[in-house]
Amino acid sequence: MLNTEVANRRSEAVSRGVGVTTQIYADRAENAEIWDIEGRRYIDFAAGIAVVNTGHRHPKVIEAVKAQLDRFTHTCHQVVPYENYVRLAERLNDLVPGDFKKKTIFVTTGAEAVENAVKIARAATNRSAIIAFTGGFHGRTFMGMALTGKVVPYKTGFGPMMPDVFHVPFPVEMHGISVEDSLSVLDKLFKADVDPARVAAFIVEPVQGEGGFYEVPRSFMLKLRELADKHGILLIADEVQTGFSRTGKHFAMEHFGVAADITTMAKGLGGGFPIAAVTGRAEIMDAPGPGGLGGTYGGNPVGIAAGNAVLDVIEEEGLNERAEHLGNRLKQRLQSLRETVLQIADVRGPGFMNAVEFNLPGSKTPNPDFANKVRQEALDKGLILLTCGVYGNVIRFLAPITIQDNVFAEALEILEQTIRETAKEA
């Protein structure tokens, strides 16, 4: 069986709306390596978009899932509940930042977590408006699309978005948007478009994912918290991509010294199995009445078992510290290329949530062609990379935090060689 054969079958059988980054078809995977159906090995610097932070098929996660499969796979927690759901909720209540009593619900996807966070915020405040930020990504459901601050490809062709959602420019100094600029627009928004007394919540990614791995400036996050407290607005931290050791902390909000009222999470929580969660202040989480939250597959027992195992792995293997170590090595390697690779405009990211941004040499003009060329050439050499950013000129690095040292070193060699060759050709 060849990749091209399956690709042809896929084009006939699967909607083109489900885009794919590569045309390699996975056969098996282990930690930070994937083998395709033709037997070729790849180093995975995507991790299923920050899902397998603990590596493909981590033994502890697989063991927990197999044990759960031998007991039961589904009862619907709303019909016949189970203890490990409660245990994982207790653990997240302890881990999510905030010195206050918390409660948790489990759902299936990050978009579903965001949807429920908005529902909870509206129920708790009796307000409807939500303020999000340009470049942010919050899912492909209708509320997720409305909140997302990027049109192509997420909103194109899908008609009117959900109402009462407003966007403020995300502060990115290198793109000419300062913290003061963003706050000024927010002030004008309150004066011209929406009374702050009608705003239920701000929603923000502590580090933008699809938007380009830009970290929220600390002063801006502190100001958001201040404005939220002043106007009775809730602060929702979308930690779907930033959570579970990716930034060197359990949650990225720990870097800012302030707590969100509601936190959404998914991806890394399940170590490859579908599970998502919303954790927040207990009184806020209790605002919806019984039956207002939930879902048939919400908190599936297999995903819950995986989630508990993932938290064990993070603690036992010191993945927060490991993320800092790997991220520093990666950023140092990229920084060492800046003198000779003039397309590199920035290297950034906390922990092991890192990115390199490419511009045309000597200018501030984004260079998506260069980024995509690096991505494709690296793939040809056996390294899977992802691009991101509003302009598509950013390569993001999301390798499993459990990646073996020798595999990581091999990946850095491929990456450096690819960037140098692409720069030379350009």
ABEGO torsion letter per residue (X at the ends): XBAAAAAAAAAAABBAABBBABABBBABBBEABBBBAAGBBBBBAAGGGGABAAEBGBAAAAAAAAAAAAABABAEAAABBBAAAAAAAAAAAAABBEBBBBBBBBBABAAAAAAAAAAAAAAAAGBABBBBBBGBBAEABAAAAAABABAOAAABGAEBBBBGBBBBBBBBAAAGBBAAAAAAAAAAAAAAABBAAABABBBBBABBBAAGGBBBBAAAAAAAAAAAAAAGBBBBBBAAAABGGAAGBABAAAAAGBBBABBBBBGAAAGGBBBBBBBBBAAAAAABBBGABEEAABGBAAAAAAAAAAAAAAAAAGAAAAAAAAAAAAAAAAAAAAAABAABABBBEBEABBBBBBBBBGBABBBAAAAAAAAAAAAAAGBBBBBBEAAGABBBBABBAABBAAAAAAAAAAAAAAAAAAAAAX
